Amino acid sequence: MAQKKNQFEMKAFKVHGPFKVPLEPGKHGKMVARDLSGFWTGVGDVRTMRGVYVFAMRAGRGYTPLYVGKAAKQSFEDEAFTHHKLADHYGPSLLDYKKGSAVMFFIVHPSGRGAINKKLIDQVETFMIDAASAKNPSLSNVRKRQVHEWRVCGVVRGGRGEATWSTGSLKKAIGLL
């Protein structure tokens, strides 16, 4: 007897990166390099895939997300560095950083038979914008930003120094660690 496929089977997006984004001096500070051919060579086949991408700064040991976008209709290569992204999001965000490296994460839609699930990519983008704006309130995204009037100390949108044994245990219990 053939097994029935689980209708609630989760689609697994895979993360690639961080990939260092080349920068060059601009009029007012750093800007994304005009020639990105080396960058795209370095990411390999990911360039042709679709999903969600996160442009961030790496400084010290951490990352600060600056912009979250999606490539649902076009490949990452055709979407991630459009003029609009460079002029309205990446460029202004980079002005705030004298030090650090720009990086890009790609969250790739699962491959398989059938069409790309644009609705699923949109859901992942919305979630990533929410998570990134909790880490960086200055996230460049304007649309899909949610205003939350609550937090769970040390667990969700919690501040530094609020982690306790209890919060760590809860995060493990619900899969946030």
ZIHU-V242667 format. One record per backbone hydrogen bond with DSSP energy under -0.5 kcal/mol. NH is the residue of the N-H (numbers start at 1). CO is the residue of the C=O. E is the energy in kcal/mol with one decimal. If there is no record, write none. Layout:
# ZIHU-V242667
[[NH & CO & E] [NH & CO & E]]
This chain:
# ZIHU-V242667
[[9 & 6 & -1.5] [13 & 11 & -0.8] [14 & 108 & -1.7] [16 & 106 & -2.9] [19 & 104 & -2.2] [21 & 102 & -3.0] [22 & 20 & -0.5] [24 & 31 & -2.7] [26 & 29 & -2.8] [31 & 24 & -2.2] [33 & 22 & -2.9] [36 & 34 & -0.8] [40 & 36 & -2.4] [41 & 37 & -2.0] [42 & 38 & -2.0] [43 & 39 & -1.2] [44 & 40 & -0.7] [44 & 41 & -0.7] [46 & 43 & -1.4] [47 & 44 & -1.5] [48 & 45 & -1.8] [49 & 46 & -1.7] [51 & 71 & -1.6] [52 & 107 & -2.4] [53 & 69 & -2.6] [54 & 105 & -2.2] [55 & 67 & -2.7] [56 & 54 & -0.5] [56 & 103 & -2.7] [57 & 64 & -2.3] [58 & 101 & -3.3] [59 & 57 & -0.6] [59 & 62 & -1.7] [62 & 59 & -1.6] [64 & 57 & -2.5] [66 & 55 & -3.1] [67 & 55 & -1.8] [69 & 53 & -2.6] [71 & 51 & -3.6] [76 & 49 & -2.1] [77 & 47 & -2.2] [79 & 75 & -1.2] [79 & 76 & -0.6] [80 & 76 & -2.9] [82 & 79 & -1.1] [86 & 82 & -2.4] [87 & 83 & -3.0] [88 & 84 & -2.5] [89 & 85 & -1.6] [90 & 85 & -2.9] [91 & 86 & -2.4] [93 & 89 & -1.7] [94 & 90 & -2.5] [95 & 91 & -1.1] [96 & 93 & -1.3] [97 & 94 & -1.9] [98 & 96 & -0.6] [101 & 58 & -2.5] [103 & 56 & -3.0] [104 & 19 & -2.0] [105 & 54 & -2.4] [106 & 16 & -2.9] [107 & 52 & -3.8] [108 & 14 & -3.2] [108 & 106 & -0.8] [109 & 50 & -2.8] [118 & 116 & -1.3] [121 & 117 & -2.0] [122 & 118 & -2.3] [123 & 119 & -1.9] [124 & 120 & -2.2] [125 & 121 & -2.6] [126 & 122 & -2.4] [127 & 123 & -2.2] [128 & 124 & -2.8] [129 & 125 & -2.6] [130 & 126 & -2.0] [131 & 127 & -2.6] [132 & 128 & -2.9] [133 & 129 & -2.5] [134 & 130 & -1.2] [135 & 131 & -1.3] [136 & 132 & -2.9] [139 & 136 & -2.0] [140 & 66 & -2.9] [145 & 142 & -1.0] [146 & 144 & -0.5] [148 & 146 & -0.7] [152 & 156 & -1.9] [153 & 151 & -0.6] [155 & 152 & -2.9] [156 & 152 & -1.7] [162 & 159 & -1.1] [168 & 164 & -2.5] [169 & 165 & -2.3] [170 & 166 & -2.4] [171 & 167 & -2.5] [172 & 168 & -2.0] [173 & 169 & -2.5] [174 & 170 & -2.2] [175 & 172 & -0.8] [176 & 171 & -3.4] [177 & 171 & -0.8]]
